[in-house]
Amino acid sequence: MRAARFHGKSDIRIEDVQAPAIGADDDVLVEVFYCGICGTDLHEYVVGPIVTPTSPHPLTGVTIPQTLGHEFSARVVEIGKDVADISVGDRVAIMPAIVCGKCHYCRRGLGHLCVKFACTGLSAETGGLAQFALLKDYQVARLPDDVSDVAGAVVEPACVAAYGIDRVGVRGGDVVLVTGAGPIGILSAMYASAVGASTVIIAEPNPNRAALARTMDIGPVLDPTTGDLAAFVADLTNGLGVDVAAECSGSTPGLTTALSSTRRRGSVVQTGLHTKPATIDAMALSENDISLVGSWCYLITDWPRIIRLIASGKYPAEKIVTARISLEDVVPKGFDVLVHPTGDELKVLASPTPVA
Protein backbone atom coordinates (compact mmCIF):
# COMPACT_ATOMS: atom_id res chain seq x y z
CA MET A 1 0.00 0.00 0.00
CA ARG A 2 1.00 3.65 -0.31
CA ALA A 3 1.92 5.55 2.85
CA ALA A 4 3.44 8.90 3.88
CA ARG A 5 6.49 7.96 5.95
CA PHE A 6 8.42 10.32 8.21
CA HIS A 7 12.17 9.61 8.10
CA GLY A 8 13.45 12.77 9.77
CA LYS A 9 13.45 16.56 9.62
CA SER A 10 12.01 17.78 6.28
CA ASP A 11 11.94 14.18 5.05
CA ILE A 12 8.51 12.68 4.36
CA ARG A 13 8.35 10.12 1.56
CA ILE A 14 5.41 8.52 -0.19
CA GLU A 15 6.42 4.86 -0.21
CA ASP A 16 5.12 1.38 -0.94
CA VAL A 17 4.91 -0.57 2.34
CA GLN A 18 3.38 -3.85 3.42
CA ALA A 19 -0.33 -3.48 4.23
CA PRO A 20 -1.14 -4.31 7.87
CA ALA A 21 -3.07 -7.45 8.77
CA ILE A 22 -5.15 -8.64 11.72
CA GLY A 23 -2.82 -10.18 14.28
CA ALA A 24 -4.80 -10.21 17.53
CA ASP A 25 -8.36 -10.94 18.55
CA ASP A 26 -9.07 -7.28 19.42
CA ASP A 27 -7.61 -5.83 16.21
CA VAL A 28 -9.58 -3.76 13.71
CA LEU A 29 -8.34 -3.22 10.15
CA VAL A 30 -9.65 -0.10 8.42
CA GLU A 31 -9.45 1.49 4.98
CA VAL A 32 -8.78 5.22 5.31
CA PHE A 33 -11.19 7.82 3.89
CA TYR A 34 -9.52 11.09 4.94
CA CYS A 35 -6.67 12.02 7.25
CA GLY A 36 -5.88 15.50 8.56
CA ILE A 37 -2.45 17.05 8.89
CA CYS A 38 -2.02 18.12 12.51
CA GLY A 39 0.18 20.78 14.07
CA THR A 40 2.10 17.94 15.74
CA ASP A 41 2.82 16.47 12.30
CA LEU A 42 4.07 19.88 11.17
CA HIS A 43 6.38 20.18 14.18
CA GLU A 44 7.85 16.77 13.33
CA TYR A 45 8.37 17.86 9.73
CA VAL A 46 10.02 21.18 10.59
CA VAL A 47 12.16 20.35 13.64
CA GLY A 48 11.63 16.65 14.38
CA PRO A 49 11.92 13.98 15.37
CA ILE A 50 10.20 15.12 18.58
CA VAL A 51 7.58 12.55 19.61
CA THR A 52 8.26 10.09 16.79
CA PRO A 53 10.59 7.57 18.45
CA THR A 54 14.24 7.20 17.45
CA SER A 55 14.63 4.23 19.83
CA PRO A 56 12.04 1.48 20.41
CA HIS A 57 8.90 2.91 21.98
CA PRO A 58 8.23 1.32 25.41
CA LEU A 59 4.67 0.32 24.51
CA THR A 60 4.70 -0.32 20.75
CA GLY A 61 8.37 -1.02 20.13
CA VAL A 62 8.47 1.04 16.93
CA THR A 63 11.04 3.54 15.67
CA ILE A 64 11.08 5.89 12.71
CA PRO A 65 10.42 5.75 9.82
CA GLN A 66 6.82 6.30 10.90
CA THR A 67 3.65 6.37 8.83
CA LEU A 68 2.12 9.67 9.92
CA GLY A 69 -1.52 10.61 10.46
CA HIS A 70 -3.62 10.47 13.62
CA GLU A 71 -6.74 12.43 12.60
CA PHE A 72 -8.74 10.17 10.32
CA SER A 73 -11.98 8.55 9.27
CA ALA A 74 -12.20 5.12 7.72
CA ARG A 75 -14.27 2.06 6.87
CA VAL A 76 -13.85 -1.21 8.77
CA VAL A 77 -12.67 -4.01 6.47
CA GLU A 78 -11.82 -6.78 8.97
CA ILE A 79 -12.13 -7.43 12.72
CA GLY A 80 -10.63 -9.84 15.25
CA LYS A 81 -12.88 -12.48 16.77
CA ASP A 82 -13.25 -10.66 20.11
CA VAL A 83 -14.40 -7.33 18.63
CA ALA A 84 -18.01 -6.86 19.72
CA ASP A 85 -19.22 -3.33 19.04
CA ILE A 86 -17.88 -2.74 15.52
CA SER A 87 -18.79 -4.55 12.31
CA VAL A 88 -17.20 -4.88 8.90
CA GLY A 89 -18.47 -2.05 6.73
CA ASP A 90 -18.96 0.44 9.56
CA ARG A 91 -17.78 3.99 8.95
CA VAL A 92 -15.66 5.08 11.91
CA ALA A 93 -13.65 7.92 13.42
CA ILE A 94 -10.33 7.00 14.96
CA MET A 95 -9.25 7.71 18.54
CA PRO A 96 -5.48 7.38 18.02
CA ALA A 97 -4.22 7.07 21.62
CA ILE A 98 -2.65 3.72 22.50
CA VAL A 99 -2.51 3.06 26.25
CA CYS A 100 -1.21 0.33 28.53
CA GLY A 101 -4.39 0.00 30.62
CA LYS A 102 -2.31 -0.90 33.68
CA CYS A 103 -0.54 2.20 34.99
CA HIS A 104 -1.73 4.53 37.78
CA TYR A 105 -3.47 6.85 35.31
CA CYS A 106 -5.06 4.22 33.06
CA ARG A 107 -6.53 2.48 36.10
CA ARG A 108 -8.19 5.76 37.10
CA GLY A 109 -9.78 6.48 33.72
CA LEU A 110 -7.06 8.91 32.62
CA GLY A 111 -5.64 6.97 29.71
CA HIS A 112 -4.52 10.17 27.98
CA LEU A 113 -1.93 10.48 30.77
CA CYS A 114 -0.70 6.88 30.41
CA VAL A 115 2.98 6.63 31.36
CA LYS A 116 3.60 4.59 28.19
CA PHE A 117 1.31 6.66 25.96
CA ALA A 118 1.68 5.99 22.24
CA CYS A 119 -0.27 7.24 19.26
CA THR A 120 -1.33 5.79 15.95
CA GLY A 121 0.43 7.87 13.30
CA LEU A 122 3.19 9.06 15.63
CA SER A 123 4.54 6.09 17.57
CA ALA A 124 2.79 3.00 16.20
CA GLU A 125 3.05 0.45 13.40
CA THR A 126 0.50 2.27 11.24
CA GLY A 127 -0.98 5.72 10.62
CA GLY A 128 -3.80 7.44 8.79
CA LEU A 129 -1.72 8.86 5.94
CA ALA A 130 -1.93 5.51 4.19
CA GLN A 131 -4.46 3.27 2.49
CA PHE A 132 -4.99 1.00 5.50
CA ALA A 133 -4.39 1.19 9.26
CA LEU A 134 -4.50 -1.36 12.06
CA LEU A 135 -6.10 -0.39 15.37
CA LYS A 136 -7.40 -1.83 18.61
CA ASP A 137 -11.15 -2.06 19.13
CA TYR A 138 -11.18 0.73 21.73
CA GLN A 139 -9.76 3.11 19.10
CA VAL A 140 -12.71 3.09 16.70
CA ALA A 141 -16.08 4.81 17.07
CA ARG A 142 -18.96 4.36 14.67
CA LEU A 143 -20.14 7.38 12.68
CA PRO A 144 -23.88 7.94 12.24
CA ASP A 145 -25.23 8.52 8.74
CA ASP A 146 -25.52 12.28 9.30
CA VAL A 147 -21.80 12.71 10.06
CA SER A 148 -19.76 12.78 6.86
CA ASP A 149 -16.42 11.11 6.22
CA VAL A 150 -14.86 14.59 6.21
CA ALA A 151 -16.37 15.45 9.59
CA GLY A 152 -15.22 12.07 10.90
CA ALA A 153 -11.65 13.03 10.10
CA VAL A 154 -11.81 16.08 12.38
CA VAL A 155 -13.33 14.36 15.42
CA GLU A 156 -9.83 14.02 16.90
CA PRO A 157 -8.95 17.75 16.86
CA ALA A 158 -12.56 18.50 17.87
CA CYS A 159 -11.96 16.38 20.99
CA VAL A 160 -8.67 18.18 21.72
CA ALA A 161 -10.45 21.53 21.64
CA ALA A 162 -13.44 20.31 23.65
CA TYR A 163 -11.25 18.86 26.40
CA GLY A 164 -9.45 22.18 26.82
CA ILE A 165 -12.72 24.06 27.21
CA ASP A 166 -14.06 21.38 29.56
CA ARG A 167 -10.94 21.73 31.73
CA VAL A 168 -11.99 25.25 32.69
CA GLY A 169 -15.70 24.55 32.84
CA VAL A 170 -17.37 27.10 30.55
CA ARG A 171 -20.87 27.79 31.85
CA GLY A 172 -23.93 29.16 30.10
CA GLY A 173 -23.58 32.93 29.68
CA ASP A 174 -19.79 33.06 30.05
CA VAL A 175 -17.70 35.42 27.95
CA VAL A 176 -14.85 33.43 26.41
CA LEU A 177 -11.66 34.54 24.70
CA VAL A 178 -9.72 32.25 22.36
CA THR A 179 -6.18 33.29 21.43
CA GLY A 180 -5.03 31.86 18.11
CA ALA A 181 -7.20 31.08 15.09
CA GLY A 182 -5.60 27.84 13.96
CA PRO A 183 -7.71 24.68 13.73
CA ILE A 184 -7.70 24.07 17.50
CA GLY A 185 -8.49 27.71 18.22
CA ILE A 186 -11.45 27.73 15.84
CA LEU A 187 -12.72 24.43 17.21
CA SER A 188 -12.32 25.70 20.79
CA ALA A 189 -14.40 28.74 19.89
CA MET A 190 -17.05 26.54 18.26
CA TYR A 191 -17.23 24.25 21.27
CA ALA A 192 -17.42 27.11 23.77
CA SER A 193 -20.35 28.48 21.79
CA ALA A 194 -21.98 25.03 21.64
CA VAL A 195 -21.87 24.60 25.43
CA GLY A 196 -23.45 27.98 26.13
CA ALA A 197 -20.96 30.85 26.06
CA SER A 198 -22.79 34.11 25.46
CA THR A 199 -19.94 35.65 23.47
CA VAL A 200 -16.82 34.03 22.05
CA ILE A 201 -14.03 36.41 21.04
CA ILE A 202 -11.13 35.25 18.86
CA ALA A 203 -7.77 37.02 19.02
CA GLU A 204 -5.61 36.54 15.92
CA PRO A 205 -2.89 38.88 14.59
CA ASN A 206 -2.36 37.04 11.28
CA PRO A 207 -4.71 38.70 8.77
CA ASN A 208 -5.13 35.53 6.70
CA ARG A 209 -6.07 33.45 9.73
CA ALA A 210 -8.31 36.23 11.03
CA ALA A 211 -10.15 36.40 7.71
CA LEU A 212 -10.74 32.64 7.78
CA ALA A 213 -11.98 32.86 11.36
CA ARG A 214 -14.51 35.54 10.44
CA THR A 215 -16.04 33.24 7.81
CA MET A 216 -16.93 30.81 10.62
CA ASP A 217 -19.32 33.39 12.08
CA ILE A 218 -18.66 32.39 15.70
CA GLY A 219 -18.03 35.81 17.21
CA PRO A 220 -15.86 38.91 16.90
CA VAL A 221 -12.33 38.35 15.56
CA LEU A 222 -9.86 41.02 16.70
CA ASP A 223 -6.16 41.78 16.34
CA PRO A 224 -4.57 41.70 19.82
CA THR A 225 -1.66 43.88 18.69
CA THR A 226 -3.73 46.98 17.88
CA GLY A 227 -5.54 47.71 21.15
CA ASP A 228 -8.90 46.84 19.62
CA LEU A 229 -9.16 43.60 21.60
CA ALA A 230 -8.51 45.23 24.98
CA ALA A 231 -11.02 47.98 24.26
CA PHE A 232 -13.66 45.52 23.07
CA VAL A 233 -13.26 43.25 26.12
CA ALA A 234 -13.39 46.24 28.48
CA ASP A 235 -16.55 47.57 26.86
CA LEU A 236 -18.27 44.16 26.74
CA THR A 237 -17.49 43.24 30.36
CA ASN A 238 -17.64 46.66 32.04
CA GLY A 239 -13.89 46.55 32.52
CA LEU A 240 -13.88 43.20 34.33
CA GLY A 241 -12.41 40.90 31.69
CA VAL A 242 -13.53 37.61 30.16
CA ASP A 243 -14.65 34.71 32.34
CA VAL A 244 -12.53 32.12 30.54
CA ALA A 245 -9.66 32.24 28.07
CA ALA A 246 -8.40 29.36 25.93
CA GLU A 247 -4.82 29.91 24.80
CA CYS A 248 -4.49 28.08 21.50
CA SER A 249 -1.57 29.82 19.79
CA GLY A 250 1.22 28.12 21.72
CA SER A 251 3.04 31.45 22.00
CA THR A 252 4.09 33.79 24.80
CA PRO A 253 2.17 36.74 23.27
CA GLY A 254 -0.95 34.57 23.11
CA LEU A 255 -0.60 33.52 26.74
CA THR A 256 0.07 37.09 27.82
CA THR A 257 -3.08 38.25 26.01
CA ALA A 258 -5.13 35.50 27.62
CA LEU A 259 -3.94 36.30 31.14
CA SER A 260 -4.28 40.07 30.77
CA SER A 261 -7.81 39.77 29.35
CA THR A 262 -9.21 37.48 32.06
CA ARG A 263 -11.17 38.80 35.05
CA ARG A 264 -10.19 38.22 38.65
CA ARG A 265 -10.88 34.62 39.67
CA GLY A 266 -11.26 33.70 36.01
CA SER A 267 -9.63 30.73 34.30
CA VAL A 268 -7.12 30.27 31.49
CA VAL A 269 -6.50 26.92 29.81
CA GLN A 270 -3.27 26.29 27.89
CA THR A 271 -4.44 24.19 24.94
CA GLY A 272 -1.88 25.20 22.32
CA LEU A 273 1.44 23.38 22.64
CA HIS A 274 4.54 25.45 23.31
CA THR A 275 7.71 24.25 21.60
CA LYS A 276 9.86 26.43 23.85
CA PRO A 277 9.46 27.86 27.37
CA ALA A 278 6.93 30.66 27.78
CA THR A 279 7.22 33.77 29.94
CA ILE A 280 4.33 34.84 32.15
CA ASP A 281 3.66 37.61 34.67
CA ALA A 282 3.37 35.36 37.71
CA MET A 283 2.55 38.32 39.98
CA ALA A 284 -0.51 39.17 37.87
CA LEU A 285 -1.54 35.52 38.07
CA SER A 286 -1.45 35.72 41.88
CA GLU A 287 -2.90 39.21 42.27
CA ASN A 288 -5.90 38.36 40.13
CA ASP A 289 -6.44 34.89 41.63
CA ILE A 290 -6.50 33.40 38.12
CA SER A 291 -6.52 29.65 37.55
CA LEU A 292 -4.03 28.61 34.84
CA VAL A 293 -4.49 24.97 33.84
CA GLY A 294 -2.93 22.68 31.29
CA SER A 295 -4.72 20.51 28.75
CA TRP A 296 -3.25 17.38 27.18
CA CYS A 297 -5.06 15.50 24.42
CA TYR A 298 -8.56 14.40 25.50
CA LEU A 299 -10.40 11.79 27.47
CA ILE A 300 -10.08 8.70 25.31
CA THR A 301 -13.72 7.86 26.01
CA ASP A 302 -15.02 11.15 24.55
CA TRP A 303 -15.50 10.10 20.93
CA PRO A 304 -19.20 9.03 21.09
CA ARG A 305 -20.16 12.24 22.92
CA ILE A 306 -18.33 14.55 20.53
CA ILE A 307 -19.65 12.66 17.50
CA ARG A 308 -23.20 13.15 18.81
CA LEU A 309 -22.58 16.87 19.29
CA ILE A 310 -21.22 17.16 15.73
CA ALA A 311 -24.23 15.22 14.43
CA SER A 312 -26.58 17.64 16.19
CA GLY A 313 -25.19 20.54 14.15
CA LYS A 314 -24.21 22.47 17.28
CA TYR A 315 -20.51 21.72 16.81
CA PRO A 316 -19.87 22.19 13.06
CA ALA A 317 -16.29 20.91 13.14
CA GLU A 318 -16.25 20.11 9.41
CA LYS A 319 -16.14 23.85 8.65
CA ILE A 320 -12.44 24.01 9.54
CA VAL A 321 -11.55 21.87 6.49
CA THR A 322 -10.28 24.20 3.76
CA ALA A 323 -8.64 21.72 1.37
CA ARG A 324 -8.80 18.07 0.37
CA ILE A 325 -5.82 16.60 -1.46
CA SER A 326 -4.52 13.24 -2.64
CA LEU A 327 -2.07 11.31 -0.46
CA GLU A 328 0.49 11.50 -3.26
CA ASP A 329 0.45 15.31 -2.93
CA VAL A 330 0.59 15.44 0.87
CA VAL A 331 4.01 17.11 1.02
CA PRO A 332 3.81 19.87 -1.64
CA LYS A 333 0.08 20.60 -1.24
CA GLY A 334 -0.19 19.80 2.46
CA PHE A 335 2.88 20.07 4.68
CA ASP A 336 4.70 22.71 2.63
CA VAL A 337 1.59 24.88 2.34
CA LEU A 338 0.75 24.64 6.04
CA VAL A 339 4.26 25.51 7.28
CA HIS A 340 4.58 28.50 4.94
CA PRO A 341 4.17 31.74 6.95
CA THR A 342 1.74 33.20 4.43
CA GLY A 343 -0.24 30.01 3.86
CA ASP A 344 -3.99 30.49 3.82
CA GLU A 345 -5.18 26.95 4.55
CA LEU A 346 -6.66 26.02 7.92
CA LYS A 347 -7.11 22.23 7.88
CA VAL A 348 -5.93 20.05 5.00
CA LEU A 349 -7.20 16.48 4.62
CA ALA A 350 -5.40 13.90 2.50
CA SER A 351 -7.06 10.88 0.95
CA PRO A 352 -5.47 7.71 -0.44
CA THR A 353 -8.20 7.85 -3.10
CA PRO A 354 -7.30 10.43 -5.77
CA VAL A 355 -9.02 13.78 -5.16
CA ALA A 356 -10.19 15.77 -8.17
Buried (B, 14 or more C-beta within 10 A) or exposed (E): BBBBBBBBEEEBEBBEBEBBEBEEEBBBBBBBBBBBBBBBBBBBBEEBBEBBBEEEBEBBEBBBBBBBBBBBBBBBBBBBEEBEEBEEEBBBBBBBBBBBEEBEBBEEEBBBBBEBBBBBBBBBBBBBBBBBBBBBBBBBBBBEEEBBBBBBBBBBBBBBBBBBBBBBBBEEEBBBBBBBBBBBBBBBBBBBBBBEBBBBBBBBBBEBBBEBBBEBEBBBBBBBEEEEBBEBBEEBBEEBBBBBBBBBBBBBBBBBBBBBBBBEEBBBBBBBBBEEEBEBEEEEBEEBEBBBEEBBBBBBEBBEEBBEBBBEEEBBBBBBBBBBBBBBBBBEBBBBBBBEEEBBBBBBBBBBEEBE
